[in-house]
Amino acid sequence: MKAIVLAGGYATRLWPITKNRPKMFLPIGDTTVIDRIFADLEDDDRISEVFVSTNERFAEDFREHLAESRFEKPTLTIEETVAEDEKFGVVGALAQLVDRESIEEDTVVIAGDNLISFNVSEFVDFFEEKGSPALAAYDVGSREKAKSYGLVDLDGDEVVDFQEKPEDPNSTLVSIACYGFPADALGLLEEYLESGNNPDEPGWFVQWLQDRRSVHAFTFEEAWFDIGTPESYLEAIAWYLGGDNHVAETATIENSRLGENVHVMPDAEVLDSDLDQSIVFPDATLRDCDIRSSIIDRDTDLDGLNLQGALIGAHTQISNGE
């Protein structure tokens, strides 16, 4: 069995934090979003190879990241785009990857920006048991949120209706970007695209597929975060930390108060400041600051600031006197 990890997005809603780094490399504790997925796939003996699909702009970042990691299964495969407006769409890029890498086996496809509470092997168990296309489904608890995803209607664990991004959802159970496709279903990608169907989200392909063959849903309850916005990233950190803080050994904290869910990374300095629900990247310096629900990138120097919901890009220097 193969696996494909989708990591080709540009994460413009997280700029400037992700302007020069893939959002999949955003830290969650001592690891990253995508490394949690790689670890699950690495430990599953049924997965023989992991194709990591990214774009030309971030290809070198991924080469370096994978070279420095403990993972042996990932193989980088490059989508020929360097900007958001050049993207083929996820389904289009997936079809190109399957053709480019000559994939002819059952395949698990998962988004590299998914933070999920289950081990991917649990999903592989379900996929193998059903022997049919499968997806992972989660109750987002809000019809407003459900509008942004693929709505799933089930009979037991079989999908009886699938609506991608409905305007008026009648439930809150949605498909997340975690799929299992038998080899013959992957072969339908070309037919789907040649028929003029939507090349963007995989949910459109699943909706099309569900009209042609049985699709099953693996449901889970604890947590799922689609890390595409500052809010969702901070929510993911809060879930991971569970109200605690994560402070690197080489960070400096002096005369400061750390509230809940604060992550301070290596060699950062927090001096005479008050932080809550925030993350401070390496080598940043905060003096006399009050920081709430904010993301402070590396090598910044902030002095005398009161920030709420801020995104501060790398190498920024801001003083209250300026």
FENCORBEL-V916123 format. One line per field, one symbol per residue. ss: DSSP state (A for helix, B for strand, O for the rest). burial: I if it has 24 or more other ideal C-beta (glycine too) atoms within 12 Angstrom, else O. A space follows every 10 residues. Layout:
BEGIN
ss: ???
burial: ???
END
This chain:
BEGIN
ss: OBBBBBOOOO OAAAOOOOOO OOAAAOBBOO BBAAAAAAAA AAOOOOOOBB BBBBBOOOAA AAAAAAAAOO OOOBBBBBBO OOOAAAOOOA AAAAAAAAAA OOOOOOBBBB BOOBBBOOOA AAAAAAAAAA OOBBBBBBBO OOAAAAOOOB BBBBBOOBBB BBBBOOOOOO OOBBBBBBBB BOAAAAOOAA AAAAOOOOOO OAAAAAAAAA OOOOBBBBBB OOOBBBOOOA AAAAAAAAAA AOOOOBBOOO OBBBOOBBOO OOBBOOOOBB BOOBBBOOBB OOOOBBBOOB BBOOBBOOOO BBBOOBBBOO BBOOOOBBBO OO
burial: IIIIIIIIII IOOIOIIIOO IIIIIIIIIO OIIIIIIIII IIOIOIIOII IIIIIOIIIO IIOOIIOOOO IOIIIIIIIO IOOOOOIIII IIIIIIIIOO IOIOIIIIII IIIIIIOIII IIIIOIIOOI OIIIIIIIII OOOOIIOIII IIIIOOIIIO IIIIOIOOIO IOIIIIIIII IIOOIIOIIO OIIOOOIOIO IIIIIIIIII OOOOIIIIII OOIIIIIIII OIIIIIIIII IOOOIIIIOO IIIOOIOIOO IIIIIOOIII IOIIIIIIII IIIIIIIOII IIIIIIIIOI IIIOIOIOOI IIIIOIOIOO OO
END
